[in-house]
Amino acid sequence: MAGPLLEVEGLVKRFGGFTALNRVSLSVKAGERFGLIGPNGSGKTTLINCVSGALPVDGGSIRFEGREITALPPHQRTRLGIVRSFQIPKPFTSMTVRENLGIPLEYAAAGRAGGEGSADADEILESIGLHAKAHLRPAGLTQIEMRKLELARAMAARPKLLISDEAMAGLSSTEVDDILAILFRLNTQGITIIMIEHIMRAVMRFSERIVVLDAGERIAEGTPDEVVRNPAVEKAYLGE
Amino acid sequence: MKTGRTLLVALAVIVAGILLAKLRVNPYFYFAGYVILQYIVIATAWNILGGYAGYVNFGTPAFFAMGAYTAVFLIRSVHAPLPVLIVAGGLVAALLGLGIGYLTLRLRGTFFSIATLALAVVLQTAIINWEYVGGSRGLSVIRPSGPPFGNYVVFLFTVMGGLAVVSVLVARFIERSWIGRGLAALRDNEEAAECMGVPTLKLKLFATTVSGFFLGVAGAPFPYYVTFVEPNSAFALDYAVNALAMPMIGGTTSWVGPVIGAVLLGTASQLATVTISSEMNLFIVGVVLVAFVVLAPEGILGLVRKLRSR
């Protein structure tokens, strides 16, 4: 495919008088590992909410595989292949782990490559190491298992683009490696990944390209090395 | 297989109802039984939105009365037969459900509930000021002569039994279909459900419409049952409280819950009405509801599940 997979152009989002995103543009290539960083309140999650459709935008456009999706409701974007995981896990609490995966398999992936069926759910759980907990309710999971469920459920939607919103916050360093390995593996399977993360070690190691947001504006873009050496980035994180 | 068995059970219930109707039992039995059956329909209908989708509707009286007053209107204007009243009452209430869904389902949680409560008040005011259907004074309705079998109350009892069976079957079908799974997902977490490909708005509108339909269906035979319809009885608070209490006490996640709740609570309040006083039955409902919310938030079904897993 010639064009980028995801193209965000001049995105504006205001909350009342506060401009959370000020004409932010970025494009993500198919198969890329893309990092999105920035200090707290810089607009990362707002940007993701706009891309996934949870928030309506006040200006600009979002294209996916060349198709204009700015006005599509979230569930249709998911069906096109844009799937996100949540910063704070939001499992379906009344369902077992396996049933949690059944929802995206049935609603998002049905009719697309991947199909449906509990065999698929088991396969995903196996690959992510949650197989032994398939029959449990989410309340019986540990923190890291909850994060894995969040990722497993996203995988069940058969994403082309997976947006991982701080999947590692609060995890121990071996657990971070665990999640990183899963994301690397998904990427080799052809899934494009946008990683939003505060854990620099993880995002630097993972990303091929990084965009830095600060106060709703894009202040830098480049390889991890370039970004780290960028004075504007240093200023945003550490102040003058 | 399983569906076949359910259909058999459903058929058995209907046949049993007709047989009961043939027997000469105390007529009061049918009179009280009708109320319990009516509550099975109401609780089941309420649960499609309140239990499956998690949207608590305080406006049950509005939908019920919509069914009842549609019937009153059709009886007065064209002397429509009972099946027509039931279908029409259901459709009008379904339309009301769809409308209120469009208007309010962007509101979540408590705000949706408050909006439905307001709906009941607004509609009651409208009916009070509509002279054609009796206004605030009410209207006497004359039952058609010569029911197909038994006397008219026995006939209505059987009809309501059939409606109860139909509503329970529909609820059970929804619960076990992809719709039910989608509703459960949005009940658990609406944002996550939407992001997992569940068309939440569409499913919620479906739930308000179907729920409204059966609440209206439950209300449509009401004019013939009481033979005198006035706003205070059609919009009674009892419907709002019972519609919520019965599924909560039985268990909201399965179609069995509202049925258990309606039978238990319906029987209890009928007994209380006869033995203690008619004012006591709402009091009993309230006490039982509070007890369940505190001690067994997942209702009788939840209790049973807990005991089994031990």
Contacts between the chains, C-beta under 8 A, distances in Angstrom:
chain1	res1	chain2	res2	distance
A	52	B	195	6.2
A	54	B	191	6.6
A	54	B	194	7.6
A	54	B	195	7.3
A	73	B	194	7.4
A	73	B	199	7.5
A	73	B	201	7.4
A	74	B	194	4.6
A	74	B	195	5.6
A	75	B	194	5.2
A	75	B	195	7.5
A	75	B	196	7.8
A	75	B	197	5.0
A	75	B	198	5.8
A	75	B	199	5.0
A	75	B	200	7.0
A	78	B	194	7.9
A	78	B	195	5.9
A	78	B	196	6.4
A	78	B	197	4.3
A	79	B	197	5.3
A	83	B	195	7.2
A	83	B	196	7.9
A	84	B	195	5.8
A	86	B	191	7.7
A	86	B	192	6.6
A	86	B	195	7.7
A	90	B	189	4.5
A	90	B	191	6.4
A	90	B	192	3.9
A	91	B	188	7.5
A	91	B	189	7.3
A	91	B	192	7.4
A	92	B	184	7.0
A	92	B	185	5.2
A	92	B	188	3.9
A	92	B	189	6.2
A	92	B	192	6.9
A	92	B	193	7.4
A	93	B	188	5.1
A	93	B	189	7.5
A	94	B	184	6.0
A	94	B	187	7.2
A	94	B	188	5.4
A	94	B	253	6.7
A	95	B	184	6.7
A	95	B	185	7.7
A	95	B	188	7.0
A	99	B	181	7.9
A	102	B	181	6.9
A	103	B	181	6.5
A	103	B	182	7.3
A	103	B	185	4.7
A	103	B	193	7.0
A	103	B	196	5.1
A	103	B	197	7.7
A	103	B	198	6.5
A	104	B	196	4.2
A	104	B	197	5.8
A	106	B	178	5.8
A	106	B	181	6.6
A	107	B	178	7.6
A	107	B	182	6.5
A	107	B	196	6.2
A	107	B	197	3.7
A	107	B	198	5.0
A	107	B	199	7.9
A	108	B	196	5.9
A	108	B	197	3.0
A	109	B	197	7.7
A	153	B	196	6.6
A	156	B	196	8.0
A	157	B	196	5.9
A	157	B	197	6.0
